[in-house]
Amino acid sequence: MGLSARVMRTLLAAGLLLCGGQLLAQDPVGPGILALRAMLADKNPQIRVKAAQGLGRVGGGESVAILREGLADKETSVRIAAVEALGFIGGRQAMGVLLEALKDKQTEVRLRTVEALKDAGTVSSIPLLAQAFSDKDESVRRHAALMLRNIGHRNGVPVLGKVALEDKSPAVRAAAAQYLGKVGVKDQRAVGLLAQIAQDKEPAVRLRAVESLGFLQLPSTLSVIEQSLGDSDPGVRIRATEVLGYALGREFE
């Protein structure tokens, strides 16, 4: 009976030590986040940057909520650090906050936000990245197209197609047309979109459309490429001839 009592006391003590150890391990996290939140309000912008980076490493919903405050910081470097931290944390909540950063007054912040959206959600971020194409700065829109290409998922096909057909900047349309070939491999939707893009008024856009047709690996691209052999621009005709040769070679190997 005495032995049992000693065993019970030993087990109880061990259990308390274990629980105590777990509490000690978990306890600093809450106060630690609060400390980082306080440093996010420090007068030194370098410290605020480090605080944002630290919150990104900690992660979780509480860090996301605190980083949202960092998006209002007067220093561009701090807002960029907050955006990058949100991208590192990822998830639906972080992406929702990043949407707010797409309205930042600084182009550099919006560029980093586009990258962070890609990091935060990959495929699930595609509908959110589509909102970046309303940005007034063409560099942001081009960067959004690049992020869709980097994600490389077929869900980006209709988004890139719409941009390549409708964006007011020839450079953005050309970029979207170029990336459409990489994202739309063996996707029949891309063929129809590129057939329309190949009628663009700008030769540079038409040339990218022809190049992309060569990446799709679909027999239906051949007739579209052939139509570009009669293009008014010699550069487009040269590229169409080259692409047709490659496409035929792959088709009949």
C-alpha positions in Angstrom: 0.0 0.0 0.0 2.9 2.3 0.9 4.6 1.5 -2.3 1.5 2.3 -4.3 1.3 5.6 -2.5 4.9 6.5 -3.4 4.3 5.4 -7.0 1.3 7.6 -7.2 3.1 10.6 -5.7 6.0 10.0 -8.2 3.6 9.8 -11.1 1.8 12.9 -9.9 5.0 14.9 -9.5 6.2 13.8 -12.9 2.9 14.8 -14.4 3.1 18.2 -12.8 6.6 18.7 -14.0 5.6 17.7 -17.5 2.6 20.1 -17.5 4.8 22.8 -16.0 7.4 22.3 -18.7 4.7 22.6 -21.4 3.3 25.7 -19.9 6.8 27.2 -19.6 7.4 26.4 -23.2 4.1 27.9 -24.4 3.9 30.8 -22.0 6.5 33.1 -23.6 4.7 33.0 -27.0 1.8 35.2 -26.0 3.9 37.8 -24.2 6.5 37.5 -27.0 4.0 38.4 -29.6 2.9 41.4 -27.5 6.5 42.4 -27.3 6.9 42.2 -31.0 3.7 44.2 -31.4 5.2 46.9 -29.1 8.4 47.0 -31.2 6.2 47.4 -34.4 5.4 50.8 -32.9 9.0 51.7 -32.1 10.2 55.1 -33.3 13.1 53.4 -35.1 12.0 52.1 -38.5 14.7 49.4 -38.6 13.3 48.0 -35.4 9.8 48.0 -36.8 11.1 46.1 -39.8 12.7 43.5 -37.6 9.5 43.2 -35.6 7.5 42.5 -38.7 10.0 39.9 -39.8 9.8 38.3 -36.4 6.0 38.1 -36.5 6.3 36.4 -39.9 8.4 33.7 -38.3 6.0 33.3 -35.4 3.0 33.0 -37.8 -0.6 32.4 -36.7 -3.7 34.5 -36.7 -2.6 36.8 -34.0 0.6 37.7 -36.0 -1.5 38.3 -39.1 -3.8 40.7 -37.2 -0.8 42.6 -35.8 0.9 42.8 -39.2 -2.2 44.4 -40.6 -1.4 47.4 -38.4 2.1 47.5 -40.0 0.4 48.1 -43.4 -0.4 51.7 -42.1 3.2 52.5 -41.2 4.6 55.7 -42.7 7.8 54.0 -43.7 7.7 52.1 -47.0 10.4 49.6 -45.8 8.2 48.7 -42.8 5.1 48.2 -45.0 7.2 46.0 -47.3 8.4 43.9 -44.4 4.8 43.5 -43.2 3.7 42.4 -46.7 6.5 39.9 -47.0 5.8 38.5 -43.5 2.1 38.0 -44.5 3.2 36.1 -47.6 5.5 33.9 -45.5 2.7 33.1 -43.0 0.2 32.4 -45.8 -3.3 31.2 -45.6 -6.8 32.7 -46.2 -6.5 35.3 -43.4 -3.1 36.6 -44.6 -4.3 36.8 -48.2 -7.3 38.8 -47.1 -5.0 41.3 -45.4 -2.7 41.4 -48.4 -5.6 42.5 -50.6 -5.6 45.8 -48.6 -2.0 46.3 -49.4 -2.8 46.2 -53.1 -4.1 49.8 -52.5 -0.9 51.1 -51.1 0.3 54.4 -52.5 3.8 53.2 -53.2 4.4 51.1 -56.3 7.1 49.1 -54.7 4.8 48.0 -51.9 2.2 46.9 -54.4 4.8 44.9 -56.3 5.9 43.1 -53.2 2.3 42.5 -52.3 1.8 40.7 -55.6 4.7 38.5 -54.8 3.4 37.9 -51.3 0.0 36.8 -52.6 1.7 34.2 -54.8 3.6 32.9 -51.8 0.6 33.0 -49.4 -1.8 31.0 -51.5 -0.3 29.7 -54.8 -3.3 28.3 -56.7 -5.8 29.7 -54.3 -4.3 33.2 -54.8 -5.1 33.3 -58.5 -8.5 35.1 -58.1 -6.8 37.6 -55.8 -3.9 38.2 -58.1 -6.5 39.0 -60.8 -7.4 42.1 -58.9 -3.9 43.5 -59.3 -4.6 43.9 -63.0 -6.7 47.0 -62.2 -3.5 48.7 -60.9 -2.7 52.0 -62.5 1.0 51.1 -62.8 1.8 48.8 -65.7 4.8 47.4 -63.8 2.5 46.0 -61.1 0.2 44.4 -63.8 3.2 42.9 -65.6 4.5 41.5 -62.3 1.0 40.0 -61.5 1.2 38.2 -64.9 4.6 36.9 -64.0 3.3 35.5 -60.7 0.6 33.7 -62.6 3.3 32.2 -64.8 5.3 31.2 -61.8 2.3 29.5 -60.2 1.9 27.7 -63.5 -1.7 26.4 -62.9 -4.3 26.2 -65.6 -6.6 28.3 -63.5 -4.5 31.2 -64.6 -5.4 30.7 -68.3 -8.6 32.7 -68.5 -7.0 35.5 -66.3 -4.0 35.9 -68.6 -6.1 35.6 -71.7 -8.4 38.5 -70.5 -5.3 40.6 -69.7 -3.7 39.9 -73.0 -6.8 40.9 -74.8 -7.9 43.9 -72.8 -5.0 45.6 -71.0 -4.3 49.1 -72.3 -0.6 48.6 -72.2 1.0 46.7 -75.1 3.9 45.6 -72.8 1.4 44.1 -70.4 -0.6 42.4 -73.2 2.6 41.0 -74.6 3.8 39.7 -71.3 0.4 38.0 -70.6 0.4 36.5 -74.1 3.9 35.2 -73.5 3.1 33.6 -70.2 -0.1 32.1 -71.5 1.9 29.6 -73.5 3.7 28.4 -70.4 0.5 28.1 -68.3 -1.8 26.8 -71.0 0.1 23.7 -72.1 -2.4 21.2 -73.6 -5.3 23.5 -72.6 -7.7 24.0 -75.5 -8.9 27.3 -74.0 -5.5 28.8 -74.6 -5.7 28.1 -78.3 -8.9 30.1 -78.7 -7.5 33.0 -76.6 -4.2 33.1 -78.5 -6.0 33.1 -81.8 -7.7 36.3 -80.8 -4.5 37.8 -79.3 -2.7 37.0 -82.6 -4.9 39.7 -84.1 -3.7 42.5 -81.8 -2.8 45.8 -83.4 0.7 45.7 -81.9 3.3 43.4 -83.7 5.0 42.7 -80.4 1.9 41.2 -78.9 1.1 39.2 -82.0 4.7 37.8 -82.0 4.3 36.7 -78.3 1.0 35.0 -79.2 2.6 33.1 -82.0 5.5 32.0 -79.7 3.0 30.8 -77.1 1.1 28.8 -79.6 4.2 26.7 -80.1 4.3 25.7 -76.4 0.7 24.4 -76.2 1.4 21.0 -77.7 -2.0 20.7 -79.4 -2.8 19.9 -83.0 -5.4 22.7 -83.2 -2.6 25.3 -82.9 -1.3 24.6 -86.4 -4.1 26.3 -88.3 -3.7 29.4 -86.0 0.0 29.6 -86.6 -0.5 29.2 -90.3 -2.7 32.3 -90.3 0.1 34.3 -88.9 2.3 33.4 -91.9 0.5 36.2 -93.7 1.0 38.8 -90.9 1.8 42.3 -92.1 4.9 42.4 -89.9 7.9 40.5 -91.2 9.1 39.8 -87.7 5.9 38.0 -86.9 6.0 36.1 -90.2 9.6 35.0 -89.4 8.6 33.8 -86.0 5.5 32.1 -87.2 7.5 30.2 -89.8 9.9 29.1 -87.2 7.2 28.1 -84.7 5.3 26.2 -87.3 8.4 24.1 -88.2 8.9 23.2 -84.5 5.2 22.4 -84.1 5.1 20.2 -87.1 8.2 18.4 -86.1 6.7 17.5 -82.7 3.4 16.7 -84.2 4.7 14.2 -86.7 7.6 12.6 -84.9 
